[in-house]
Amino acid sequence: MTTPPHPKTGPVFMIVLATITAFLPLSLHLFFPALPFVKAEFITTETIANLTVSVPLFVMAFASLVYGSLSDRFGRRPVLLGSIALFVTGSVLSAMADNIWLLIAGRILQSAGGGGGLGLARTIARDVFGADRLMKVLSYLTMAYAIGPMISGPIGGALVEIGGWRSILLSAAGFGVLIGIVCWLVMFETHTERMGSSAQSGLFRGYGTLLRNLRFNAYVLQSGFTSSVFFTMAAASSFLMIDYLGRPASEYGMYFVCFPAGFLTGSLISSRLAGRVRTETMVLVGSLVMAIGAFTQVGFIVAGIVTPLTIFLPGYFAIMSQGIALPSAQSGAINVAGPLAGTAAGIGVFIQLFAAGVATQIYGFVADGTPYPMVIVVSLFTVCTMVVGVIPYLTRERSA
């Protein structure tokens, strides 16, 4: 049975929902061009500088669990507005930091707020559009998710060269204020059947139920491992372009567009095939495309051919796979959950960000100024993506 459209879900509502989705890439991708400059200003190591990305990823991961549960209990709108306020506060504090540890602390607050947007946007979409149209809506939200880093890479690089790396954080704060005002005016409460105290007491049982489901785990892990490949490439390419190859931050920002452009291409493919190709097939195809792109990049680097094109062009296809598979993986995971949609979305975002944080920090620990640590980490998580990506397809006959 098709869910009727909500009377308030016009184009403005969808634009706001898409903008909320862009919060996470805004708080992360804008900052990638700043990493070498943060390292230089605070006279620190690449490993410590990477903490300004990996620690926020971990914080976003845990925050997404909290937001999912809180939104099931108290509603989507107040939790969303609170997350935006936290994002703005953290952005301002980060811009004022006078040492690396205060910067990391500010980034923690910023990411705690930014972590609310992605999961809440997915959950609001399910509230409004229902399970039958969720995959198509998520494909459009995923495209919005891709547009964020597509513009934030060049903008971040330009801001670093014009106003220094702190201008990135001040710009993020300004965006947060703007979207907060818009959400206050436009966003209505979509969760009318609140989780009561008795249901809330069973929340951890709900976590257990979801985490014992093989298909749910495969979907969320596939999202996590593909994100791990992306964030490893993003963090490593910043140092490789600016420090290893000696290119300016603005040029890095322009090449970085290849990654989100690939993501956007994959999302367009996914939106066109939504409802015509099975969820499991989309996840499997996405995993295979990632393997082709990632291992092509690895092959060039191992052969000693390290140029912007050999880093970013294969990366385009690797990240395109994420756009192909991610909406299907998200839809499959959320539809498993039933009334715990907010919790399921929270777990999905948690795994996606936590795995990316682990990968980013693994890269930070093994980074030695050469391209080879990226090869190791990308290869590891690409193999993991292929393993979990095949599970939903192999178990497809068991799904009703």
C-alpha positions in Angstrom: 0.0 0.0 0.0 1.4 3.4 -1.0 1.8 6.0 1.7 0.0 9.2 0.8 2.1 12.3 0.6 2.1 14.7 3.6 0.4 18.0 2.8 3.4 20.0 4.1 6.1 18.1 2.1 6.5 20.4 -0.9 9.7 21.5 -2.6 10.7 23.7 0.2 10.5 20.9 2.7 12.6 18.6 0.5 15.2 21.4 0.0 15.5 21.9 3.8 15.7 18.1 4.3 18.5 17.9 1.7 20.3 20.8 3.4 20.2 19.1 6.8 21.8 16.1 5.1 24.7 18.3 4.0 25.5 19.2 7.6 27.8 16.2 8.0 29.9 16.7 4.9 30.1 20.4 5.6 31.6 19.9 9.0 34.1 17.3 7.7 35.0 18.0 4.1 35.5 21.8 4.4 38.3 21.0 6.8 40.4 18.6 4.7 42.3 21.4 2.9 43.2 22.8 6.3 45.0 19.7 7.6 48.5 20.5 6.4 48.2 24.1 7.6 46.9 23.1 11.0 49.9 20.7 11.2 52.3 23.6 10.3 50.8 26.3 12.6 50.7 24.1 15.7 54.0 22.4 14.9 52.5 18.9 15.3 52.7 15.6 13.5 50.4 14.2 10.7 49.1 11.7 13.2 48.0 14.4 15.7 46.6 16.6 12.9 44.5 13.7 11.7 42.8 13.7 15.1 40.9 16.8 14.0 39.1 14.5 11.5 39.1 11.0 13.1 38.0 12.1 16.6 35.0 14.1 15.2 34.1 11.0 13.2 34.0 8.9 16.4 32.0 11.6 18.2 29.5 11.9 15.3 29.1 8.1 15.4 28.2 8.0 19.1 26.1 11.2 18.8 24.0 9.5 16.0 23.0 6.8 18.4 21.9 9.4 21.0 20.0 11.5 18.4 18.1 8.4 17.0 16.9 7.4 20.5 16.1 10.9 21.6 14.1 11.6 18.4 12.1 8.4 18.9 11.2 9.6 22.4 10.9 13.4 22.1 10.3 14.0 18.4 12.5 15.0 15.4 12.2 18.8 15.4 13.5 19.7 18.9 16.3 17.3 18.7 17.3 18.6 15.2 17.3 22.2 16.4 19.4 21.3 19.4 22.0 19.6 17.2 22.2 22.7 15.0 22.8 24.9 18.0 25.6 22.6 19.2 27.2 22.6 15.7 27.3 26.4 15.6 28.8 26.6 19.1 31.5 24.1 18.3 32.4 25.8 15.0 33.0 29.1 16.8 35.1 27.5 19.6 37.2 25.7 17.0 37.9 29.0 15.1 39.1 30.5 18.4 41.5 27.7 19.3 45.1 28.7 20.1 46.5 25.1 20.3 45.8 21.8 18.7 44.0 20.3 21.7 41.5 23.2 22.0 40.9 22.8 18.2 40.2 19.1 18.7 37.8 20.0 21.6 36.0 22.5 19.5 35.7 20.0 16.6 34.3 17.5 19.0 31.4 19.9 19.9 31.0 20.8 16.2 30.8 17.2 15.2 28.4 16.3 18.0 26.0 18.8 16.5 26.8 17.8 12.9 26.1 14.2 13.6 22.4 14.9 14.1 21.7 16.0 10.5 22.3 12.8 8.5 20.4 10.3 10.7 17.6 12.7 11.5 17.1 13.5 7.8 16.8 9.8 7.0 14.4 9.2 9.8 12.2 12.2 8.9 12.1 10.9 5.4 10.8 7.6 6.6 8.2 9.3 8.8 6.9 11.3 5.9 7.3 9.2 2.8 6.9 5.6 4.2 8.9 2.5 3.5 7.5 2.2 0.0 9.1 5.4 -1.3 12.0 5.6 1.1 14.7 4.2 -1.2 13.9 6.8 -3.9 13.9 9.7 -1.4 17.1 8.5 0.2 18.7 8.5 -3.3 17.9 12.2 -3.6 19.2 12.9 -0.1 22.3 11.0 -0.9 22.8 13.3 -3.9 22.5 16.2 -1.6 25.0 14.6 0.7 27.4 14.4 -2.3 26.8 18.0 -3.3 28.1 19.2 0.1 31.7 17.9 -0.3 31.6 18.7 -4.0 31.4 22.4 -3.2 33.1 22.3 0.1 36.4 21.0 -1.3 37.0 24.0 -3.7 35.5 26.4 -1.2 37.6 25.0 1.7 40.8 25.3 -0.4 39.9 28.9 -1.5 39.1 29.9 2.1 42.4 28.6 3.4 44.3 30.6 0.8 42.2 33.8 1.2 41.5 33.9 5.0 43.4 31.1 6.6 42.1 27.8 7.9 40.1 29.5 10.7 37.9 31.1 8.0 36.6 27.6 7.2 35.2 27.2 10.7 33.6 30.7 10.8 31.9 30.0 7.5 30.6 26.7 8.9 29.2 28.6 11.9 27.4 31.1 9.6 25.9 28.3 7.6 24.7 26.7 10.8 22.9 29.9 11.9 21.2 30.2 8.6 19.9 26.6 8.4 18.9 26.8 12.0 16.6 29.8 11.3 15.2 28.0 8.2 14.5 24.8 10.1 12.8 26.7 12.9 10.4 28.3 10.3 9.9 25.3 7.9 10.5 22.0 9.7 7.4 20.5 11.3 7.2 17.6 13.7 7.0 14.3 11.7 7.0 11.8 14.6 3.5 11.8 16.0 3.6 8.4 17.7 6.2 9.1 20.4 8.0 6.2 22.2 6.6 6.1 25.7 8.5 5.2 28.8 7.7 1.6 28.6 8.9 1.4 25.0 12.0 3.4 25.9 12.8 0.9 28.6 13.0 -1.7 25.8 15.3 0.4 23.7 18.4 -1.7 24.4 16.4 -4.8 23.6 15.7 -3.1 20.3 19.4 -2.6 19.7 19.9 -6.2 20.5 17.2 -7.3 18.0 18.7 -5.3 15.2 22.3 -6.3 15.9 21.4 -10.0 15.8 19.9 -9.6 12.3 22.4 -10.7 9.7 21.0 -8.6 6.9 20.8 -5.5 9.0 24.4 -6.0 10.0 25.5 -6.6 6.4 23.8 -3.4 5.2 25.2 -1.1 7.9 28.7 -2.6 7.7 28.7 -2.2 3.9 27.9 1.5 4.5 30.6 1.7 7.1 33.4 0.1 5.0 32.6 2.1 1.9 32.8 5.3 4.0 36.1 4.1 5.4 37.6 3.9 1.9 36.3 7.4 1.1 37.6 9.1 4.2 41.0 7.4 3.9 41.3 8.7 0.4 40.1 12.1 1.4 42.5 12.5 4.4 45.5 10.9 2.6 45.0 12.9 -0.6 45.2 16.2 1.3 48.8 15.4 2.5 49.8 13.7 -0.7 48.7 16.7 -2.9 50.0 19.5 -0.7 53.0 18.0 1.1 54.1 15.1 -1.1 53.4 16.6 -4.6 53.8 20.2 -3.5 50.5 21.4 -5.0 48.6 24.4 -3.6 45.5 24.0 -1.4 43.3 25.5 -4.1 44.4 22.9 -6.7 43.8 20.2 -4.2 40.3 21.5 -3.7 39.6 21.4 -7.4 40.9 17.8 -7.8 38.9 16.8 -4.6 35.7 17.4 -6.6 36.4 14.1 -8.3 35.4 12.2 -5.1 32.0 13.8 -4.5 31.3 13.9 -8.3 31.7 10.2 -8.3 29.4 9.9 -5.3 26.8 12.1 -7.1 27.1 10.0 -10.3 26.5 6.9 -8.3 23.5 8.5 -6.5 21.9 9.5 -9.8 22.3 5.9 -11.0 20.7 4.6 -7.8 17.8 7.0 -8.1 17.1 5.9 -11.7 17.1 2.3 -10.7 15.2 2.6 -7.4 12.2 0.3 -7.5 13.4 -1.5 -10.6 16.5 -3.3 -9.2 16.5 -5.2 -5.9 18.2 -3.6 -2.9 20.6 -6.6 -2.6 21.7 -6.3 -6.2 22.4 -2.6 -5.9 24.6 -3.2 -2.8 26.5 -6.0 -4.5 27.1 -4.0 -7.7 28.3 -1.1 -5.6 30.8 -3.3 -3.8 32.2 -4.6 -7.0 32.6 -1.2 -8.6 34.4 0.0 -5.5 36.9 -2.9 -5.8 37.6 -2.0 -9.4 38.2 1.7 -8.7 40.1 1.2 -5.5 42.4 -1.5 -6.7 43.1 0.5 -9.9 44.3 3.4 -7.8 46.4 1.0 -5.7 47.9 -0.5 -8.8 49.1 2.9 -10.1 50.6 3.8 -6.7 52.4 0.5 -6.3 53.8 1.0 -9.8 55.3 4.3 -8.7 52.9 6.4 -10.9 51.7 9.0 -8.3 50.1 12.0 -9.9 46.9 13.9 -9.1 45.1 12.0 -11.9 46.2 8.6 -10.7 45.0 9.5 -7.2 41.7 11.1 -8.0 40.5 9.5 -11.3 40.3 5.9 -9.9 39.0 7.5 -6.7 36.1 8.9 -8.7 35.0 5.3 -9.6 35.6 4.0 -6.1 33.5 6.7 -4.6 30.9 6.3 -7.3 30.3 2.9 -5.9 29.3 4.4 -2.6 26.6 6.5 -4.3 25.3 3.4 -6.0 25.1 1.2 -2.9 24.5 3.6 0.0 20.8 4.5 -0.6 20.0 0.8 -1.0 22.0 -0.2 2.1 20.3 2.6 4.1 16.9 1.7 2.9 17.4 -2.0 3.6 18.7 -1.4 7.1 15.9 1.1 8.1 13.1 -1.1 6.7 14.3 -4.0 8.8 13.6 -1.9 12.0 9.8 -1.2 11.8 8.9 1.1 14.7 12.5 1.5 15.7 13.3 3.5 12.5 15.0 6.3 14.4 17.2 3.8 16.4 18.0 1.9 13.2 19.0 5.1 11.4 21.1 6.0 14.4 22.9 2.7 14.3 23.4 3.0 10.6 25.1 6.4 10.9 27.1 5.2 13.9 28.6 2.3 12.0 29.2 4.5 8.9 31.0 7.1 10.9 32.7 4.9 13.4 34.3 2.7 10.7 35.4 5.8 8.8 37.0 7.2 12.0 38.8 3.9 12.6 40.1 3.9 9.0 41.2 7.6 9.2 43.1 7.1 12.4 44.7 3.8 11.2 46.0 5.9 8.3 47.1 8.6 10.7 49.1 6.0 12.7 50.9 4.5 9.7 51.3 7.7 7.6 54.9 8.3 6.7 54.7 11.0 4.1 54.5 8.5 1.2 51.4 7.1 -0.7 51.9 3.5 0.6 50.0 3.8 3.9 46.9 4.9 1.9 47.4 1.8 -0.3 47.3 -0.5 2.8 44.2 1.0 4.4 42.2 1.4 1.2 43.0 -2.3 0.3 41.9 -3.5 3.7 38.6 -1.8 3.7 37.8 -2.5 0.1 38.1 -6.3 0.8 35.8 -5.8 3.8 33.3 -4.0 1.6 33.3 -6.9 -0.9 32.8 -9.5 1.9 29.8 -7.9 3.5 28.4 -6.6 0.2 27.7 -10.1 -1.0 25.8 -11.2 2.2 22.4 -9.5 1.4 22.5 -11.0 -2.1 23.3 -14.5 -0.9 20.5 -14.3 1.7 17.9 -12.6 -0.5 15.6 -15.7 -0.6 15.2 -15.5 3.2 13.7 -11.9 3.0 10.0 -11.6 2.7 
